[in-house]
Amino acid sequence: MPTIRDVARAAGVSEATVSRAINQAPGVSARTRERVLAVARDLHFTPAPVARRLRGARTGLAGVVVPDLSASFFVEIIQGIEHTLSLNDYRVLVCDARNDRSREEAHIRWLADGTVDAILLLAPTTTDAFIAEVASQGPPVAVFGRVVSGGPVTSVTVANRQAAEQATEHLISHGRERIAFIAGTPGIPDGEARLEGYRDAMQRHGRESAIAVEVGHFSEEGGRAALRALLERRPPPDAILAANDEMAMGVLVGARELGVRVPEDIALVGFDNIRCARLVTPALTTVHQPKLDIGFRLAQSALDRLKGVAGHEQWVLPADLVVRRSCGC
């Protein structure tokens, strides 16, 4: 059975353009629409029921693409999204990319094919060009974790660089000399900004030679492995800033396994303030991200665009340090 991708390839257009042409949506020239419909007839393509909705009809759905649904950080954002949309008679359809870019893009294509009225992307790894094309030819798109150039995409970010800088300064104020950083997956904008904030603070205090970075890929196991690698350095670090709480939890687990005391031997600070951060022992000092507010702003931006209301193109929200026991306080 032919798919919308087959029609797009044969007609020489994007899948979003095929969807808009079939649904008589604006933004497609008469010539392009005729070509797409002719190809669809030749291929005996039958669109999905949702994609056959008449122009102006709404699905009552918003799609959310999340990189890893097992991460409690994203679950809290989704709760903010769902609450805001439900107040406006919308329901949420969640797609788990499982940290796979090709899977993420497949989800976005499917959602853009008339499945939903708006798409909300949480920390996407695909390109700006891909997201911008979907936003310019399909439903409204809002993104958390990065700023997308080249299209009508609303972005919500937090002050990652400043927050990581503040967290590093806090460890320095405790007299820690060798502060290491466990980074997330390279190329993820919010993780890169946190690394920059750490470097800024270390350099400002003349500690360039003490900069030590290991990659933990935002996972608990990655945090455990990064701790082991850092402890092999001579001298080993006396403090660690992890780019998210999942990796900080991995450090706590690894430290217990190795007989390393937190915070006595190594002070520890995470990033995100997930729910279990206050429940572990020692309770985790971490940077708080306003997760429910992030979800609200993503959802509200989509609702505004659906109503034809011009809203903010970019939000940068504050991220504050929550001091607990793991840093030595």
Secondary structure per residue as TSV (DSSP state, phi and psi in degrees):
chain	resnum	aa	ss	phi	psi
A	1	M	-	360.0	126.8
A	2	P	-	-66.1	148.9
A	3	T	-	-112.8	171.6
A	4	I	H	-62.5	-29.8
A	5	R	H	-65.8	-38.6
A	6	D	H	-62.9	-42.9
A	7	V	H	-63.4	-44.7
A	8	A	H	-60.6	-43.9
A	9	R	H	-64.5	-43.8
A	10	A	H	-68.9	-32.9
A	11	A	H	-88.0	-10.8
A	12	G	T	73.1	33.6
A	13	V	S	-133.1	176.8
A	14	S	-	-80.0	162.5
A	15	E	H	-64.4	-35.1
A	16	A	H	-62.4	-38.5
A	17	T	H	-65.1	-40.4
A	18	V	H	-59.1	-45.5
A	19	S	H	-60.7	-44.1
A	20	R	H	-69.0	-36.2
A	21	A	H	-65.6	-43.7
A	22	I	H	-66.5	-35.2
A	23	N	T	-91.2	7.2
A	24	Q	T	58.3	34.1
A	25	A	-	-83.1	156.2
A	26	P	S	-68.7	167.7
A	27	G	S	92.8	6.6
A	28	V	S	-127.1	128.5
A	29	S	-	-68.1	157.8
A	30	A	H	-60.2	-39.6
A	31	R	H	-65.3	-43.9
A	32	T	H	-65.3	-41.0
A	33	R	H	-61.7	-43.2
A	34	E	H	-62.0	-41.5
A	35	R	H	-64.9	-43.7
A	36	V	H	-63.1	-45.6
A	37	L	H	-65.1	-36.1
A	38	A	H	-64.9	-43.4
A	39	V	H	-64.2	-41.5
A	40	A	H	-61.0	-40.9
A	41	R	H	-65.5	-44.4
A	42	D	H	-61.6	-35.7
A	43	L	T	-87.8	-2.2
A	44	H	T	57.3	43.3
A	45	F	-	-81.5	130.4
A	46	T	-	-116.1	113.2
A	47	P	-	-68.8	157.4
A	48	A	-	-64.0	155.5
A	49	P	T	-53.8	-42.5
A	50	V	G	-64.2	-37.7
A	51	A	G	-70.7	-13.9
A	52	R	G	-89.3	4.8
A	53	R	-	-59.8	145.4
A	54	L	-	-68.8	158.9
A	55	R	T	-56.6	132.8
A	56	G	T	92.4	-14.4
A	57	A	-	-73.7	152.3
A	58	R	-	-119.3	148.8
A	59	T	-	-87.6	-22.8
A	60	G	S	76.6	15.4
A	61	L	E	-124.3	147.5
A	62	A	E	-124.7	136.4
A	63	G	E	-98.6	136.9
A	64	V	E	-119.5	125.9
A	65	V	E	-108.2	119.5
A	66	V	E	-116.3	140.1
A	67	P	S	-68.6	-32.0
A	68	D	-	-155.8	103.3
A	69	L	T	-70.1	-15.3
A	70	S	T	-77.5	-13.6
A	71	A	-	-81.2	119.7
A	72	S	H	-63.2	-25.3
A	73	F	H	-56.6	-47.1
A	74	F	H	-72.6	-31.0
A	75	V	H	-60.5	-40.6
A	76	E	H	-66.6	-37.0
A	77	I	H	-64.5	-42.9
A	78	I	H	-61.2	-35.5
A	79	Q	H	-61.6	-41.0
A	80	G	H	-64.7	-39.4
A	81	I	H	-63.4	-49.5
A	82	E	H	-62.5	-42.2
A	83	H	H	-61.9	-45.8
A	84	T	H	-65.7	-43.9
A	85	L	H	-70.7	-35.9
A	86	S	H	-64.3	-31.0
A	87	L	T	-67.4	-16.2
A	88	N	T	-113.4	24.1
A	89	D	T	62.3	32.8
A	90	Y	-	-111.8	149.8
A	91	R	E	-114.5	159.6
A	92	V	E	-112.3	133.8
A	93	L	E	-113.9	116.9
A	94	V	E	-103.0	132.0
A	95	C	E	-117.8	128.3
A	96	D	E	-97.4	116.6
A	97	A	-	-79.3	-13.9
A	98	R	T	53.3	38.7
A	99	N	T	56.3	35.4
A	100	D	-	-125.2	114.8
A	101	R	H	-62.3	-41.3
A	102	S	H	-64.9	-37.1
A	103	R	H	-67.5	-40.4
A	104	E	H	-58.5	-47.8
A	105	E	H	-65.8	-36.6
A	106	A	H	-63.4	-40.5
A	107	H	H	-61.9	-44.9
A	108	I	H	-63.1	-42.6
A	109	R	H	-60.1	-44.8
A	110	W	H	-63.6	-44.1
A	111	L	I	-64.2	-37.7
A	112	A	I	-72.3	-13.8
A	113	D	I	-85.2	45.2
A	114	G	I	77.7	5.3
A	115	T	I	-72.4	-36.1
A	116	V	-	-134.4	168.5
A	117	D	S	-92.2	-17.5
A	118	A	E	-154.3	153.1
A	119	I	E	-124.5	130.3
A	120	L	E	-119.2	121.5
A	121	L	E	-110.0	126.0
A	122	L	E	-102.4	114.0
A	123	A	S	47.5	56.4
A	124	P	-	-70.3	152.8
A	125	T	-	-108.2	-6.6
A	126	T	S	-71.8	177.7
A	127	T	-	-81.4	158.4
A	128	D	H	-59.1	-40.7
A	129	A	H	-61.5	-41.5
A	130	F	H	-65.1	-46.6
A	131	I	H	-64.9	-42.1
A	132	A	H	-63.6	-38.1
A	133	E	H	-64.5	-44.0
A	134	V	H	-61.9	-43.4
A	135	A	H	-67.9	-33.9
A	136	S	H	-80.0	-22.3
A	137	Q	H	-117.4	-9.0
A	138	G	S	-124.6	-147.7
A	139	P	S	-73.8	167.0
A	140	P	-	-56.9	142.8
A	141	V	E	-127.2	134.3
A	142	A	E	-128.1	142.5
A	143	V	E	-128.0	136.3
A	144	F	E	-104.9	137.3
A	145	G	S	103.0	-5.9
A	146	R	S	-165.2	163.8
A	147	V	-	-105.1	124.4
A	148	V	-	-99.9	125.5
A	149	S	-	-97.6	152.9
A	150	G	S	95.6	4.0
A	151	G	S	-161.2	170.0
A	152	P	S	-79.2	69.6
A	153	V	E	-114.8	123.4
A	154	T	E	-79.0	138.5
A	155	S	E	-123.4	144.4
A	156	V	E	-126.3	121.7
A	157	T	E	-133.2	170.7
A	158	V	E	-116.5	167.7
A	159	A	-	-78.6	70.4
A	160	N	H	-61.7	-46.6
A	161	R	H	-63.7	-47.5
A	162	Q	H	-64.6	-38.4
A	163	A	H	-66.9	-41.9
A	164	A	H	-66.2	-35.9
A	165	E	H	-63.7	-43.9
A	166	Q	H	-61.6	-42.2
A	167	A	H	-64.5	-41.0
A	168	T	H	-65.4	-42.1
A	169	E	H	-60.2	-37.3
A	170	H	H	-62.8	-43.2
A	171	L	H	-66.1	-38.7
A	172	I	H	-62.6	-39.0
A	173	S	H	-64.5	-21.3
A	174	H	T	-83.4	0.3
A	175	G	T	86.5	11.9
A	176	R	-	-74.3	133.0
A	177	E	-	-101.1	-37.2
A	178	R	-	-116.6	83.0
A	179	I	E	-94.0	121.6
A	180	A	E	-102.2	162.9
A	181	F	E	-127.1	130.5
A	182	I	E	-102.6	112.5
A	183	A	E	-88.8	159.8
A	184	G	-	-82.6	-161.0
A	185	T	S	-67.3	127.3
A	186	P	T	-56.1	140.7
A	187	G	T	94.4	-11.9
A	188	I	-	-80.5	119.3
A	189	P	H	-56.5	-44.4
A	190	D	H	-67.7	-36.3
A	191	G	H	-65.9	-39.5
A	192	E	H	-64.3	-38.4
A	193	A	H	-65.3	-36.9
A	194	R	H	-67.2	-38.8
A	195	L	H	-62.3	-41.0
A	196	E	H	-63.1	-40.5
A	197	G	H	-63.5	-40.3
A	198	Y	H	-61.2	-47.0
A	199	R	H	-63.3	-39.5
A	200	D	H	-57.3	-48.0
A	201	A	H	-66.9	-42.9
A	202	M	H	-62.7	-42.1
A	203	Q	H	-68.8	-37.5
A	204	R	H	-64.0	-28.8
A	205	H	T	-97.2	14.7
A	206	G	T	67.9	33.0
A	207	R	-	-114.0	33.6
A	208	E	G	-55.4	-39.2
A	209	S	G	-70.3	-17.4
A	210	A	G	-94.6	-1.9
A	211	I	-	-65.3	126.5
A	212	A	E	-139.4	124.3
A	213	V	E	-128.4	131.0
A	214	E	E	-125.5	147.9
A	215	V	E	-94.8	130.1
A	216	G	-	-118.3	-1.6
A	217	H	T	55.9	30.2
A	218	F	T	62.4	18.0
A	219	S	S	-116.9	157.1
A	220	E	H	-61.8	-45.2
A	221	E	H	-63.7	-36.2
A	222	G	H	-63.0	-36.8
A	223	G	H	-66.0	-40.2
A	224	R	H	-62.0	-46.4
A	225	A	H	-65.2	-39.1
A	226	A	H	-64.9	-39.3
A	227	L	H	-60.2	-46.0
A	228	R	H	-59.4	-41.8
A	229	A	H	-65.9	-39.4
A	230	L	H	-67.9	-35.2
A	231	L	H	-71.4	-15.5
A	232	E	T	-81.1	-12.9
A	233	R	S	-72.6	151.6
A	234	R	S	-125.6	116.2
A	235	P	S	-77.4	156.2
A	236	P	-	-73.6	163.3
A	237	P	-	-69.6	153.8
A	238	D	S	-108.7	4.4
A	239	A	E	-158.6	151.9
A	240	I	E	-136.6	134.1
A	241	L	E	-110.0	120.2
A	242	A	E	-100.4	141.4
A	243	A	S	-73.7	-8.4
A	244	N	S	-156.0	167.8
A	245	D	H	-72.0	-28.7
A	246	E	H	-58.8	-44.9
A	247	M	H	-69.2	-36.0
A	248	A	H	-62.8	-37.7
A	249	M	H	-62.9	-37.9
A	250	G	H	-62.8	-36.8
A	251	V	H	-64.0	-43.5
A	252	L	H	-60.9	-43.6
A	253	V	H	-63.9	-47.8
A	254	G	H	-63.5	-37.8
A	255	A	H	-63.3	-41.8
A	256	R	H	-62.9	-40.4
A	257	E	H	-62.6	-35.4
A	258	L	H	-96.2	-1.1
A	259	G	T	75.8	22.9
A	260	V	-	-93.2	129.6
A	261	R	-	-90.4	133.2
A	262	V	T	-115.5	120.1
A	263	P	T	-101.3	3.8
A	264	E	T	-59.7	-48.3
A	265	D	T	-87.9	-42.2
A	266	I	S	-137.0	120.3
A	267	A	E	-76.6	151.2
A	268	L	E	-139.6	134.9
A	269	V	E	-132.4	135.0
A	270	G	E	-105.8	-164.3
A	271	F	E	-151.2	123.0
A	272	D	E	132.3	-37.4
A	273	N	-	60.1	55.7
A	274	I	-	-69.9	165.9
A	275	R	G	-60.1	-36.2
A	276	C	G	-80.8	-3.4
A	277	A	G	-60.3	-34.1
A	278	R	G	-85.5	-8.7
A	279	L	T	-97.1	-19.0
A	280	V	S	-76.2	169.4
A	281	T	S	-122.2	120.9
A	282	P	S	-71.2	154.6
A	283	A	-	-57.2	139.3
A	284	L	-	-87.3	122.7
A	285	T	E	-71.2	132.4
A	286	T	E	-157.2	163.6
A	287	V	E	-89.7	124.5
A	288	H	E	-84.5	126.3
A	289	Q	-	-104.2	135.8
A	290	P	-	-76.7	78.3
A	291	K	H	-63.9	-43.3
A	292	L	H	-64.6	-38.4
A	293	D	H	-67.4	-37.1
A	294	I	H	-58.3	-48.3
A	295	G	H	-60.9	-42.1
A	296	F	H	-59.1	-47.0
A	297	R	H	-69.1	-37.5
A	298	L	H	-60.9	-48.0
A	299	A	H	-65.9	-43.0
A	300	Q	H	-65.8	-36.4
A	301	S	H	-63.5	-39.3
A	302	A	H	-65.8	-43.8
A	303	L	H	-62.1	-40.9
A	304	D	H	-60.9	-44.3
A	305	R	H	-65.9	-37.5
A	306	L	H	-66.1	-28.9
A	307	K	T	-88.3	-1.0
A	308	G	T	76.3	20.2
A	309	V	-	-97.1	128.8
A	310	A	-	-74.7	125.0
A	311	G	-	-122.5	-168.0
A	312	H	-	-65.2	140.4
A	313	E	S	-87.5	-25.2
A	314	Q	E	-152.0	128.6
A	315	W	E	-113.6	136.4
A	316	V	E	-121.6	110.5
A	317	L	E	-96.7	150.1
A	318	P	-	-71.5	153.3
A	319	A	-	-132.1	121.8
A	320	D	E	-114.0	146.8
A	321	L	E	-76.3	128.2
A	322	V	E	-106.3	112.6
A	323	V	-	-88.6	125.0
A	324	R	-	-131.7	-151.1
A	325	R	T	-85.1	-27.2
A	326	S	T	-66.3	-18.1
A	327	C	T	-90.5	-6.6
A	328	G	T	106.0	-3.4
A	329	C	-	-74.8	360.0
